[in-house]
Amino acid sequence: MTKPAARQPLRRNARSNRARILATARRELGRNPDITLEELARASGVVRRTLFGHFPGREALLEALAEEASEALRSALTAGARPDEPAERALAYFVFSMWPVGDRYRMLLALARRDLGIERVAEILAPARDEATAILERGQRDGVFPAHLPPGVLSAALEAMTVALLEAVNTGDLGDEGTPVAVAVLVAAGVREDTARRVVDDVASTVVPEAAIAD
């Protein structure tokens, strides 16, 4: 009769262990992409059997991180959507919503080609690319962004630039604060630098600080 009550703490403990392993993996894989699962178990404060009970191998662990990143991206897109704002402000809000997610999961970039595959990474990023394309298309239609490139092509180019900036954070050549990135994205989209800085500074005053986003 007491068995159902006894199982609940175990389920909570299992969820806690899984969350701790994933959080540790985000941190440690960024430092050492070749870390072994045994080393990761020690860094997570769990025994090897516990880690392998959740993630039978490296592929399973990375896929769990990929799915976690995908969910975080979708949530950030919903929170950062500003369809009624002028396109340049909507793009700034977009960058501020996306950058913390990219920063948190930037270790996946180093593992993408080797472990996840380009197709899986493209699948994760597709909702963000679609949203950026929609903002750029609206901005070009309204005359906010120049139409020298099709919106989809420009969106892909801005994505590649953002990925390069995340890699610069990995190497220590760039800080992880999102304001310079938002300015760079707006300028690359065709906004004058002084206007981009003004828009970004204004938008930055209204968004939740990145440090306040739960890790």
C-alpha positions as CSV (number, residue, x, y, z in Angstrom):
1,M,0.0,0.0,0.0
2,T,2.9,2.3,0.5
3,K,4.6,1.6,-2.8
4,P,3.0,4.4,-4.9
5,A,4.1,7.0,-2.4
6,A,7.6,5.6,-2.4
7,R,8.0,5.8,-6.1
8,Q,7.3,9.6,-6.4
9,P,10.5,10.8,-4.7
10,L,12.5,8.4,-7.0
11,R,10.8,10.0,-10.1
12,R,11.7,13.5,-8.8
13,N,15.2,12.4,-8.1
14,A,15.6,11.0,-11.5
15,R,14.3,14.2,-13.1
16,S,16.8,16.2,-11.0
17,N,19.7,13.9,-12.0
18,R,18.8,14.2,-15.6
19,A,18.5,18.0,-15.5
20,R,21.9,18.2,-13.6
21,I,23.6,16.0,-16.2
22,L,22.3,18.1,-19.1
23,A,23.3,21.3,-17.4
24,T,26.8,19.9,-16.7
25,A,27.0,18.7,-20.3
26,R,26.3,22.1,-21.7
27,R,29.1,23.6,-19.6
28,E,31.7,20.8,-19.9
29,L,31.2,20.1,-23.6
30,G,31.9,23.8,-24.2
31,R,35.2,23.4,-22.5
32,N,36.1,20.0,-23.9
33,P,34.1,18.6,-26.8
34,D,35.9,15.3,-26.3
35,I,34.9,14.7,-22.7
36,T,34.0,11.1,-22.0
37,L,30.7,10.1,-20.4
38,E,32.6,8.8,-17.4
39,E,34.2,12.2,-16.9
40,L,30.9,13.9,-17.4
41,A,29.3,11.6,-14.7
42,R,31.9,12.7,-12.2
43,A,31.5,16.3,-13.1
44,S,27.7,15.9,-12.6
45,G,28.1,14.3,-9.2
46,V,26.4,11.1,-10.3
47,V,27.7,7.6,-10.7
48,R,28.4,6.2,-14.1
49,R,25.4,3.9,-13.9
50,T,23.0,6.8,-13.3
51,L,24.3,8.7,-16.3
52,F,24.0,5.7,-18.6
53,G,20.6,5.0,-17.3
54,H,19.5,8.3,-18.7
55,F,21.7,8.5,-21.7
56,P,23.0,5.1,-23.0
57,G,25.7,6.8,-25.1
58,R,27.1,10.0,-26.4
59,E,24.6,10.2,-29.3
60,A,21.6,10.0,-26.9
61,L,23.1,12.7,-24.7
62,L,23.7,15.1,-27.6
63,E,20.2,14.4,-29.0
64,A,18.7,15.3,-25.6
65,L,20.7,18.5,-25.7
66,A,19.5,19.2,-29.2
67,E,15.9,18.7,-28.3
68,E,16.4,20.9,-25.2
69,A,17.8,23.6,-27.4
70,S,15.0,23.2,-29.9
71,E,12.4,23.7,-27.2
72,A,14.2,26.7,-25.7
73,L,14.4,28.2,-29.2
74,R,10.7,27.8,-29.8
75,S,9.9,29.3,-26.4
76,A,12.2,32.3,-27.0
77,L,10.6,32.9,-30.4
78,T,7.2,33.0,-28.8
79,A,8.3,35.4,-26.1
80,G,10.3,37.6,-28.4
81,A,7.7,38.0,-31.2
82,R,6.8,41.6,-31.9
83,P,4.6,41.5,-35.0
84,D,3.1,44.9,-34.3
85,E,6.5,46.7,-33.9
86,P,8.3,48.3,-36.9
87,A,10.5,45.8,-38.6
88,E,13.8,47.1,-37.3
89,R,12.6,46.9,-33.7
90,A,11.1,43.5,-34.3
91,L,14.5,42.3,-35.6
92,A,16.2,43.7,-32.5
93,Y,13.7,42.0,-30.2
94,F,14.3,38.8,-32.2
95,V,18.1,39.0,-31.7
96,F,17.7,39.7,-28.0
97,S,15.4,36.7,-27.6
98,M,17.6,34.3,-29.6
99,W,21.1,35.3,-28.4
100,P,20.8,33.9,-24.9
101,V,19.6,30.6,-26.3
102,G,22.4,30.5,-28.8
103,D,24.9,31.4,-26.1
104,R,23.6,28.7,-23.7
105,Y,23.9,26.0,-26.4
106,R,26.8,27.3,-28.4
107,M,28.8,24.1,-27.6
108,L,26.5,22.4,-30.0
109,L,28.1,24.4,-32.8
110,A,31.4,22.7,-32.2
111,L,29.7,19.3,-32.2
112,A,27.3,19.9,-35.1
113,R,29.2,18.5,-38.0
114,R,30.9,15.7,-36.2
115,D,28.1,14.4,-33.9
116,L,24.7,15.9,-34.7
117,G,24.9,16.3,-38.4
118,I,24.1,19.4,-40.5
119,E,20.5,18.3,-41.1
120,R,19.7,18.1,-37.4
121,V,21.2,21.5,-36.7
122,A,19.3,23.0,-39.6
123,E,16.1,21.4,-38.2
124,I,16.7,23.0,-34.9
125,L,17.4,26.4,-36.4
126,A,14.6,26.4,-39.0
127,P,11.9,28.1,-36.8
128,A,14.3,31.0,-36.1
129,R,15.3,31.3,-39.7
130,D,11.6,31.4,-40.8
131,E,10.9,34.1,-38.2
132,A,13.9,36.2,-39.3
133,T,12.8,35.8,-42.9
134,A,9.3,37.0,-42.2
135,I,10.7,40.1,-40.3
136,L,13.1,40.9,-43.2
137,E,10.4,40.4,-45.8
138,R,8.1,42.8,-43.9
139,G,11.0,45.3,-43.5
140,Q,11.8,45.2,-47.2
141,R,8.2,45.7,-48.1
142,D,8.0,48.7,-45.7
143,G,11.3,50.2,-47.0
144,V,13.1,49.7,-43.6
145,F,15.6,47.2,-45.1
146,P,17.1,47.4,-48.6
147,A,15.9,44.7,-50.9
148,H,19.3,43.9,-52.4
149,L,18.9,40.3,-51.4
150,P,15.9,38.1,-51.1
151,P,14.6,37.8,-47.5
152,G,15.4,34.1,-47.2
153,V,18.9,34.6,-48.5
154,L,19.5,37.5,-46.2
155,S,18.1,35.5,-43.3
156,A,20.5,32.7,-44.0
157,A,23.4,35.1,-44.2
158,L,22.5,36.7,-40.8
159,E,22.2,33.3,-39.3
160,A,25.7,32.4,-40.5
161,M,27.1,35.7,-39.1
162,T,25.4,35.0,-35.7
163,V,26.9,31.5,-35.7
164,A,30.3,33.0,-36.3
165,L,29.8,35.4,-33.5
166,L,28.8,32.6,-31.2
167,E,32.0,30.8,-32.2
168,A,33.9,34.0,-31.3
169,V,32.4,33.7,-27.8
170,N,33.7,30.2,-27.7
171,T,37.2,31.3,-28.4
172,G,37.0,34.3,-26.0
173,D,37.3,36.9,-28.8
174,L,33.8,38.2,-28.0
175,G,31.8,38.7,-24.9
176,D,28.5,37.0,-24.5
177,E,26.4,40.2,-24.1
178,G,23.8,40.6,-26.9
179,T,23.7,44.3,-27.5
180,P,26.7,44.4,-30.0
181,V,25.3,41.4,-31.8
182,A,21.9,43.1,-32.2
183,V,23.6,46.2,-33.6
184,A,25.7,44.0,-36.0
185,V,22.6,42.2,-37.2
186,L,20.6,45.4,-37.9
187,V,23.6,46.9,-39.7
188,A,24.0,43.7,-41.8
189,A,20.3,43.9,-42.6
190,G,20.9,47.4,-44.1
191,V,20.1,49.7,-41.2
192,R,22.4,52.7,-40.7
193,E,24.7,52.2,-37.8
194,D,23.6,55.3,-35.8
195,T,19.9,54.2,-36.3
196,A,20.8,50.6,-35.4
197,R,22.4,51.7,-32.1
198,R,19.5,53.9,-31.2
199,V,17.0,51.2,-31.9
200,V,19.0,48.5,-30.1
201,D,19.5,50.8,-27.0
202,D,15.8,51.5,-26.8
203,V,14.8,47.9,-27.2
204,A,17.5,46.7,-24.7
205,S,15.8,48.9,-22.1
206,T,12.6,46.9,-22.4
207,V,13.9,43.3,-22.5
208,V,14.6,40.9,-19.7
209,P,18.4,41.0,-18.9
210,E,20.1,37.9,-20.2
211,A,21.5,37.2,-16.8
212,A,18.0,36.8,-15.5
213,I,17.2,34.0,-17.9
214,A,17.3,30.7,-16.0
215,D,20.1,28.4,-17.0
